[in-house]
Amino acid sequence: MNENIEIIAGGICAVSDVKANGVRSGKYGLTIISFPKSNVAGVFTTNKIVAAPVIHTKEIIKNNKISAIVANSGNANCFTGNNGLNDCQEMIKSTSFGLNITEDEIAIASTGVIGRKMPMDIINELIKENIPKLENSNEASINSAKAIMTTDTFYKEFAVEIKLNNGEKVKIGAICKGVGMIAPNMATLLCFIATDAKIEDEQALKNSLKIAVNKSLNMLVVDGDESTNDEVLLIATGKVNVLNDNVIDSNFQEGLNFLAVSLAKMMATDGEGATKFLEVTVTGASTEEDAKLVSKSVISSSLVKTAVFGEDPNWGRIVCAMGYSGADFNPDNVSISISAGETGVYLVKNSEILGFQGTENLLKAEEIMKNDEIKIYIDLHLGNEKATAFGCDLSYDYVKINAEYTS
């Protein structure tokens, strides 16, 4: 980790201007985050089926300013037609009234079951219950993270303080959720990030968020299904300038990247039914795109994921996934190794097979596979570009969780 980045407590409330809280009623939860009118950038699902709250929020943030986010769990408000859009508007109206701000300052997000009408009687009550509880505290951030959980088994928040190149300090805090319906184009993922940085240039803020997402949430795979509700919002409340001639301070960008990667790793660790965290790093690619293609292909492979679950160092499945990735590489010169902690071993080196039946390498690999965190390293020996993807194994429980999801 960069010496200019310090992990701090507080989650999204590590930023002093942010107030938040979350409440639940049975399977439904509701989070509200409020702040002074601030600059905003967003990244959203690329699924052709788009949830009503995503449609609304994409329109709202065109003004580049919002003052609040309201998000619910338990119902995706997707494939619900005009009724869904009307329910969005009702949520916004209730939040607007309670916070005494205009409706065009409120972003909205939802997560849960697709194709079911929103239980607006419950949602409106949760909004009324939550608004008086908004505060700037670590507990409030945790409550907010818990309220947007669906099949998540633990809440997810993270915060950092960054020393800029000019010596000033800036904070970034976030909450997120997501453990299933997770593909390389984000996930069933809601992620709200706040910073006390001043970034008034709209394009600079968008670019900064996209860089971070492309290194983290867009490199995250649990099951290969892309959600209809993905939404990542970056709020800049405007206290500490991080722009120089409209260029983002490099330390700020590194801090935002680190925060986003840390959140992605949390989601991969908590993947539905997961028993093992999996990380695939590809080096030696001629282009970054090729490195991404290979790492995503391997992390997405059901056969690789089930081999990890079964603690089987079946590197043939890794080679297979590399082959159909679409990336440019020479099959006669690749290296594959696996590690856990400080222990690592080559299975293939410069295309020489080292991990075959009865070898010390394979026996060592079998021991490594018993660990909870497995890292796969692939060297294409073609160039200097690299990429890392994050994921998990595929277990019996994944099938069970999703077979019973709406039951």
Buried (B, 14 or more C-beta within 10 A) or exposed (E): EBEBBBEBEBBBBBBBBBBBBBBBBEEBBBBBBBBEBBBBBBBBBEBEEBBBBBBBBBEBBEEBBBBBBBBBBBBBBBBBEEEBBBBBBBBBBBBBEBBEBEEEBBBBBBBBBBBBEBBBEBBBBBBBBBBEBBBBBBEBBBBBBBBBBBBBEEBBBBBBBBBBEEEBEBBBBBBBBBBBBBBBBBBBBBBBBBBBBBBEBBEBBBBBBBBBBBBBBBBBBBBBBBBBBBBBBBBBBBBBBBBEEEEBBBBBBBBBBBBBBBBBBBBBBBBBBBBBBBBBBBBBBBBBBBBBBBBBBBBBBEBBBBBBBEBEBBBBBBBBBBEEBEBBBEEEBBBBBBBBEEEBBBBBBEBEBBBEEEBEBBBBBBEBBEBEBBBBBBBBBBBEBBBBBBBBBBBEEBEEBBEEBEE
